[in-house]
């Protein structure tokens, strides 16, 4: 029988939490959960970087007043918002760039540190990634060592620190490939060109600078936090809200939502994946937030027990409730064809056929030939360049996402199950992170509909607009069919020199249309927009008129 832990609220009672990364997608959900469901927490210091001429206070004011996820906190427990104290700072500066007064308060009062701040740009330069993901962690650890009340340091890592491996990945630290101290030292004197050479050699195993620097940062935590009450937390690909808040809510294009936008706008119509039985390790953001908070509470419980271990928790789905790429593709196709986004470049297309080499060449052609041509035409009409840059960004999203679909990783989550068993029954409901309960058909439907509502700002309440979009999609499909066969005829003419090589052109046209336009997904059960509208308006706590 697993020993139980006290309630989450009691473990946080009277405590001050210092949170970094609070202005990000995950950070906002974490803050809102603390405020809504941990009434006895004393204070939340949130590190906020000044940006666009706004102070930390102004940025926090904009975050909690304009972000829909804080609606329920404002309504249910309005006084809780005052528990948040934004402190201006930057993880690239020693002592997090805090003022002398704020530094003194944070060091003296904090007993829980949750470090989430990092660069989430997978293709960031190695110099920048080291600065944020390794040196930033080092600065945080140095601060923690000066906190007399510290009882928990939760380091938010990623499941993909072990992306170089395959098969079952255990909740433990594997041998590292690089000394964190030497890498930090090298970053201080190496030129950008020298660091790019290091990055290029590393890409073969770690895909990008994000995974690599997160991998090295964990080793730094292991070496530096032997005497600190530490826990390492590893989430996978994070998507919108599942059930604890507004369904499908997200405020940033990353992971699943970025991929969905590419499919929905026709800009990333294909992801060539040879084995579609491989699981795509997606995880809802509210599961991440709930589990992160409970993990911090568990670390507090261990501190009370004088336990100096450094637990590692995976927050993933591939072990307990795998989402196969086949089902993911079918759900994406079914939802985006039933509820297409209002603005798109090409008609929605979802396919896993093709090869990486073919797709790379197509993306280059779109960016450097199609994009440049359209920008030149637009320039004649007095428009600013748009297409080449846009196709470049699309190519960047594709190149970041595609490597994560070629390996079969099963991130073991035995510690997740054990943690659930330790929790008080009421906490199991309040902080539900049991990924076994997620219905992927309903969840992916919510993620895409949430993207339409909160990211691309489509009118979710109007059936008239939805039907107009569906008609527009059909018109585009016909236009694309005509364009495909015209291009096939042009290609046949260039090859044969004859304008009447219609049979040859027809063969080319059929092959091209099959590859580019014919769907390769099967329709499956999805959530309805009517049901989503009801749950969205109810959880947003505001009345919304139906404009049918």
C-alpha positions in Angstrom: 0.0 0.0 0.0 1.4 3.4 -1.0 1.8 5.9 1.8 -0.5 8.8 1.5 0.5 12.5 1.5 -1.3 15.4 3.2 -3.7 17.5 1.1 -2.1 19.8 -1.4 -3.6 23.0 0.1 -2.2 22.1 3.6 1.3 21.5 2.2 1.3 25.0 0.5 -0.5 26.7 3.4 1.3 29.9 4.5 4.0 29.5 1.9 5.5 31.8 -0.7 6.1 30.5 -4.2 8.6 31.9 -6.7 7.6 31.1 -10.3 9.6 31.8 -13.4 8.0 31.5 -16.9 4.7 32.8 -15.5 3.9 34.9 -18.6 4.1 31.8 -20.9 1.4 29.4 -21.9 2.0 26.9 -19.1 2.9 29.5 -16.5 -0.5 31.3 -16.9 -2.4 28.0 -16.3 -0.2 27.2 -13.2 -0.8 30.6 -11.7 -4.6 30.4 -12.3 -4.7 27.0 -10.7 -2.8 28.1 -7.6 -5.1 31.1 -7.2 -8.3 29.1 -7.8 -7.7 25.9 -5.8 -5.0 26.5 -3.2 -6.7 29.1 -1.0 -4.1 29.0 1.8 -1.1 29.9 -0.2 0.4 33.2 1.1 2.0 34.7 -2.0 3.1 34.1 -5.6 6.2 35.9 -6.7 6.1 35.8 -10.5 9.2 36.7 -12.5 8.1 38.9 -15.4 10.5 40.3 -18.0 9.7 43.9 -19.1 8.7 44.0 -22.8 7.5 46.5 -25.4 7.9 49.4 -23.0 5.7 47.8 -20.3 6.8 47.2 -16.7 6.3 43.9 -14.9 3.2 45.3 -13.1 1.7 46.5 -16.4 2.4 43.1 -18.1 0.8 41.2 -15.2 -2.2 43.5 -15.2 -2.7 42.8 -18.9 -2.2 39.1 -18.4 -4.8 38.5 -15.7 -7.4 41.0 -17.1 -7.3 40.0 -20.7 -6.7 36.2 -20.5 -9.9 34.3 -20.5 -8.6 31.5 -18.2 -8.6 33.9 -15.2 -12.4 34.5 -15.6 -13.3 31.8 -13.1 -10.8 33.0 -10.5 -12.1 36.6 -10.8 -15.6 35.4 -10.3 -15.1 32.6 -7.7 -12.3 34.1 -5.6 -11.6 37.7 -6.7 -9.4 38.4 -3.7 -6.9 35.7 -4.8 -5.5 37.9 -7.6 -3.9 40.1 -5.0 -1.7 37.2 -3.9 0.4 37.6 -7.1 3.4 39.9 -6.9 5.1 40.4 -10.2 8.8 41.1 -9.9 10.7 42.5 -12.8 13.6 40.4 -13.9 15.4 38.4 -16.6 16.9 34.9 -16.3 19.9 36.0 -18.5 21.1 38.3 -15.6 22.6 37.2 -12.3 20.1 37.1 -9.4 17.4 37.0 -12.2 17.9 40.7 -12.7 15.9 41.5 -9.5 16.1 44.8 -7.8 17.9 44.9 -4.5 14.6 45.2 -2.7 12.8 42.4 -4.6 15.8 40.1 -4.3 15.8 40.5 -0.5 12.1 39.7 -0.3 12.2 36.7 -2.6 15.2 35.2 -0.9 13.9 35.7 2.6 10.2 34.6 2.0 10.3 31.9 -0.7 10.0 28.2 0.3 8.9 26.9 -3.1 10.6 27.6 -6.4 9.1 26.4 -9.7 11.5 27.1 -12.5 9.7 27.0 -15.9 11.4 29.9 -17.8 13.4 28.7 -20.9 13.6 29.4 -24.6 11.0 27.2 -26.3 12.4 28.0 -29.7 13.6 24.7 -30.9 15.8 26.2 -33.6 17.3 29.0 -31.4 21.0 29.5 -31.7 23.2 27.4 -29.4 24.6 30.5 -27.8 21.1 31.8 -26.9 19.9 28.3 -25.8 22.8 27.9 -23.5 22.3 31.3 -22.0 18.6 30.6 -21.2 18.4 26.9 -20.6 21.6 26.2 -18.9 23.0 29.4 -17.5 19.5 30.5 -16.5 19.1 27.3 -14.5 22.5 27.9 -12.9 21.5 31.4 -11.8 18.3 29.9 -10.3 20.2 27.3 -8.4 22.6 29.9 -7.0 19.6 31.9 -5.7 18.0 28.8 -4.2 21.2 28.1 -2.2 20.6 31.5 -0.5 17.0 30.8 0.4 16.8 29.9 4.1 13.2 28.6 3.9 13.6 26.6 0.7 11.7 23.3 0.9 11.2 22.6 -2.8 12.9 23.4 -6.1 10.9 22.0 -9.1 13.0 22.1 -12.3 10.7 21.9 -15.3 12.6 20.0 -18.0 11.2 18.0 -20.9 10.7 14.4 -21.8 12.8 15.0 -24.9 16.1 15.3 -22.9 16.4 11.6 -23.9 15.5 12.1 -27.5 18.7 10.3 -28.5 17.3 7.0 -27.2 14.4 4.9 -28.3 11.9 2.5 -26.8 11.1 2.6 -23.1 12.5 5.7 -21.4 12.6 5.4 -17.6 12.1 8.2 -15.0 15.7 8.5 -14.3 18.8 10.4 -15.4 20.8 8.8 -18.2 24.5 9.5 -18.8 25.1 12.9 -20.4 27.1 13.7 -23.5 28.5 17.0 -22.4 29.9 18.6 -19.2 27.6 21.6 -18.3 30.5 23.6 -16.8 32.6 23.3 -19.9 29.7 24.1 -22.2 28.9 27.3 -20.2 32.5 28.3 -20.3 32.8 27.7 -24.1 29.7 29.8 -24.7 31.4 32.7 -23.1 34.4 32.8 -25.5 33.4 30.8 -28.6 32.2 32.7 -31.7 28.8 32.2 -33.2 30.4 30.2 -36.0 32.3 27.9 -33.6 29.1 27.3 -31.6 27.2 26.5 -34.8 29.8 23.9 -35.5 29.1 22.3 -32.2 25.4 22.6 -32.8 25.6 20.9 -36.2 27.4 17.9 -34.7 24.8 17.7 -31.9 21.8 17.8 -34.2 22.3 14.1 -35.3 21.4 12.9 -31.8 19.3 15.7 -30.2 17.5 17.3 -33.3 17.7 20.9 -32.0 19.4 23.2 -29.5 16.3 23.0 -27.1 16.5 19.3 -26.5 20.3 19.4 -26.2 20.5 22.2 -23.7 17.7 20.8 -21.6 19.6 17.5 -21.5 22.7 19.3 -20.3 20.7 21.4 -17.8 19.5 18.3 -16.0 23.1 17.2 -15.4 23.8 20.6 -13.9 20.8 20.2 -11.6 22.0 16.7 -10.6 25.5 18.0 -9.8 24.5 21.3 -8.1 21.3 20.3 -6.2 22.5 17.4 -4.1 21.8 19.3 -0.9 18.7 21.1 -2.2 15.2 19.6 -2.0 14.8 19.1 -5.7 12.4 17.4 -8.2 12.7 17.2 -12.0 9.5 17.4 -14.0 9.4 16.2 -17.7 6.3 17.1 -19.8 6.0 16.1 -23.5 4.2 18.0 -26.3 1.8 20.3 -24.5 -1.7 21.1 -26.0 -4.7 23.1 -25.0 -6.9 22.6 -21.9 -8.6 19.2 -21.4 -11.2 19.7 -18.6 -9.9 22.0 -15.9 -10.9 25.3 -17.4 -11.9 26.4 -20.9 -11.8 23.4 -23.2 -9.1 23.6 -25.9 -7.8 27.0 -24.6 -4.3 28.0 -25.7 -2.7 31.3 -26.2 0.3 30.3 -28.3 0.9 28.4 -31.5 3.2 25.6 -30.3 3.1 21.8 -30.6 -0.3 20.5 -31.6 -1.8 23.9 -32.3 1.1 24.9 -34.7 0.7 21.6 -36.5 -3.1 22.0 -36.7 -2.7 25.5 -38.2 -0.4 24.2 -40.8 -2.9 21.5 -41.8 -5.8 23.8 -41.6 -4.4 26.5 -43.7 -2.9 24.1 -46.2 0.6 25.3 -45.6 1.8 22.0 -44.1 -0.4 19.6 -46.0 1.8 16.5 -45.4 4.0 15.1 -42.7 5.7 12.1 -44.3 5.7 9.4 -41.6 6.6 5.8 -42.5 5.2 4.2 -39.4 1.9 5.8 -38.2 1.5 3.4 -35.4 4.1 5.4 -33.5 2.5 7.3 -30.5 2.5 11.1 -30.6 3.2 12.0 -27.0 0.7 14.8 -26.5 -0.4 16.0 -23.1 -3.0 18.6 -22.1 -1.7 21.8 -20.4 -4.1 21.4 -17.4 -2.7 17.9 -16.8 0.8 19.5 -16.9 -0.2 22.3 -14.5 -2.0 20.0 -12.0 0.7 17.5 -11.9 3.4 20.1 -11.6 1.7 21.6 -8.6 1.1 18.2 -7.0 4.7 17.2 -7.7 5.9 20.4 -5.8 3.5 19.5 -3.0 5.0 16.0 -2.9 8.5 17.4 -2.8 7.4 19.4 0.3 6.1 16.2 1.8 9.4 14.5 1.2 11.2 17.5 2.8 9.0 17.1 5.9 10.1 13.5 6.0 13.8 14.5 5.7 14.0 12.6 2.4 16.8 14.1 0.3 16.2 12.1 -2.9 15.7 13.9 -6.3 12.6 12.3 -7.9 11.9 12.5 -11.6 8.4 12.6 -13.0 7.4 12.1 -16.6 4.1 13.9 -17.6 3.3 12.0 -20.8 0.7 9.9 -22.5 2.7 7.4 -24.5 2.8 4.8 -21.7 -0.6 4.9 -20.2 -2.8 6.2 -23.0 -1.0 6.3 -26.3 -2.3 8.5 -29.1 -1.1 6.9 -32.4 -0.2 9.1 -35.3 -2.8 7.2 -37.3 -5.6 8.4 -34.9 -4.0 11.9 -34.7 -4.0 12.2 -38.5 -7.6 11.0 -38.8 -8.8 13.3 -36.0 -7.0 16.3 -37.5 -8.5 15.5 -40.9 -12.0 14.9 -39.6 -12.2 18.1 -37.5 -10.5 20.4 -40.0 -12.6 19.3 -42.9 -15.8 19.5 -40.8 -14.9 22.8 -39.1 -12.3 24.5 -41.4 -10.6 27.7 -40.3 -11.9 30.9 -41.9 -8.7 32.0 -43.5 -6.4 29.6 -45.4 -3.9 29.8 -48.2 -4.6 26.4 -49.7 -7.5 24.1 -48.9 -7.1 22.0 -45.7 -5.1 18.9 -46.4 -3.9 16.2 -44.0 -1.6 13.5 -45.2 1.3 11.3 -44.0 2.4 10.1 -47.4 5.6 11.1 -49.2 9.2 11.4 -48.1 11.2 13.9 -46.1 13.4 14.7 -49.2 10.4 15.4 -51.4 8.7 17.6 -48.9 12.0 19.5 -48.1 12.3 20.3 -51.8 8.6 21.4 -52.1 9.0 23.7 -49.1 12.2 25.2 -50.6 10.3 25.7 -53.9 7.4 27.4 -52.2 9.7 29.7 -50.2 12.3 30.7 -52.8 10.3 30.4 -56.1 6.6 30.8 -55.3 7.1 33.2 -52.4 9.5 35.4 -54.3 7.3 35.5 -57.3 4.2 36.4 -55.3 6.1 39.1 -53.4 7.3 40.6 -56.7 3.8 40.7 -58.1 2.6 42.2 -54.8 5.4 44.8 -54.9 4.1 46.0 -58.3 0.7 46.5 -56.7 2.3 48.4 -53.8 2.1 45.6 -51.2 4.8 44.8 -48.7 6.7 41.5 -49.0 4.8 38.7 -47.3 4.9 35.3 -49.0 8.6 34.4 -48.9 8.8 35.1 -45.2 5.6 33.3 -44.5 6.6 30.2 -46.4 9.9 30.4 -44.6 8.2 30.3 -41.2 6.0 27.4 -42.3 9.1 25.5 -43.4 10.6 26.2 -40.0 7.6 24.8 -38.1 7.6 21.7 -40.3 11.4 21.1 -39.9 11.0 21.4 -36.1 8.1 19.0 -35.8 9.0 16.2 -38.3 12.0 14.6 -36.4 9.7 13.8 -33.4 7.6 11.5 -35.6 10.3 9.0 -36.6 11.2 7.3 -33.3 9.1 5.2 -31.0 9.5 6.6 -27.5 7.5 5.2 -24.6 8.0 7.5 -21.6 7.3 5.5 -18.6 4.9 7.2 -16.1 4.9 4.8 -13.2 5.6 7.7 -10.8 2.5 9.4 -12.1 0.3 6.5 -11.1 2.0 6.2 -7.7 1.6 9.9 -7.1 -2.2 9.6 -7.8 -2.4 6.8 -5.3 -0.7 8.9 -2.6 -3.1 11.8 -3.0 -6.1 12.6 -0.9 -9.4 11.6 -2.7 -10.6 15.2 -2.9 -7.2 16.3 -4.4 -7.5 13.5 -7.1 -10.6 15.3 -8.3 -9.4 18.9 -7.9 -6.0 18.3 -9.4 -6.9 15.6 -11.9 -3.9 14.6 -14.1 -4.8 11.0 -14.7 -4.0 10.8 -18.5 -5.8 7.5 -18.7 -9.1 9.3 -18.6 -8.4 11.4 -21.7 -10.6 10.6 -24.7 -8.4 11.6 -27.6 -11.3 12.0 -30.1 -13.0 14.6 -27.8 -9.7 16.2 -26.8 -8.2 16.7 -30.2 -11.6 18.1 -31.3 -11.4 20.6 -28.5 -7.9 21.6 -29.3 -8.7 22.4 -32.9 -11.9 24.2 -32.0 -10.0 26.0 -29.3 -7.5 27.1 -31.8 -10.3 28.5 -34.0 -11.8 30.4 -31.1 -8.7 31.7 -29.2 -5.8 31.8 -31.6 -7.2 32.5 -35.1 -10.2 34.3 -33.6 -12.9 32.6 -35.8 -16.6 33.3 -35.1 -17.5 30.2 -33.1 -21.2 31.0 -32.8 -22.2 31.6 -36.4 -23.4 28.7 -38.5 -23.8 31.0 -41.5 -20.1 31.9 -41.4 -19.2 28.2 -41.0 -21.2 27.2 -44.0 -19.7 30.0 -46.0 -16.2 28.8 -45.1 -17.1 25.3 -46.2 -18.2 26.6 -49.6 -15.0 28.5 -49.9 -13.0 25.4 -49.2 -14.8 23.6 -52.1 -14.2 26.5 -54.4 -10.5 26.3 -53.5 -10.4 22.6 -54.1 -11.8 23.0 -57.6 -9.3 25.8 -58.3 -6.5 23.6 -57.1 -7.6 20.7 -59.3 -7.6 23.0 -62.4 -4.2 24.5 -61.4 -2.7 21.0 -60.9 -3.7 19.8 -64.3 -2.6 23.0 -65.9 0.8 22.7 -64.3 0.9 19.0 -65.4 0.2 20.1 -69.0 2.9 22.8 -68.8 5.3 20.2 -67.5 4.4 17.7 -70.2 5.0 20.5 -72.8 8.5 21.2 -71.4 9.3 17.5 -71.5 7.9 16.6 -74.9 7.9 19.9 -76.7 4.3 19.2 -77.8 1.2 21.2 -76.7 -1.0 18.1 -77.5 0.6 15.6 -75.1 -2.6 15.4 -73.2 -2.4 11.7 -72.2 1.1 12.3 -70.7 -0.2 15.4 -69.0 -3.2 13.5 -67.6 -0.9 10.9 -66.1 1.3 13.6 -64.5 -1.9 15.5 -63.3 -3.4 12.4 -61.7 -0.2 11.6 -59.9 0.3 15.1 -58.7 -3.3 15.5 -57.6 -3.1 12.2 -55.7 0.0 13.3 -53.9 -0.9 16.9 -53.2 -4.6 16.9 -52.8 -6.2 13.5 -52.1 -6.8 13.0 -48.5 -5.1 10.1 -46.7 -7.1 10.1 -43.5 -10.3 8.2 -42.5 -13.2 10.0 -41.0 -13.6 9.2 -37.3 -15.8 10.3 -34.4 -15.2 13.9 -33.4 -16.8 16.4 -31.0 -19.5 18.6 -32.3 -19.3 22.4 -32.5 -22.7 22.7 -30.7 -21.3 20.8 -27.7 -18.1 22.9 -27.7 -20.0 26.1 -27.8 -22.0 25.2 -24.7 -18.9 24.1 -22.7 -16.8 27.1 -24.0 -19.4 29.7 -23.0 -20.1 28.0 -19.6 -16.5 27.8 -18.6 -15.7 31.3 -19.8 -18.3 32.5 -17.4 -19.7 35.0 -19.9 -22.9 34.9 -22.0 -22.3 34.7 -25.7 -25.1 35.3 -28.3 -25.6 32.8 -31.0 -25.4 34.6 -34.4 -27.0 31.9 -36.4 
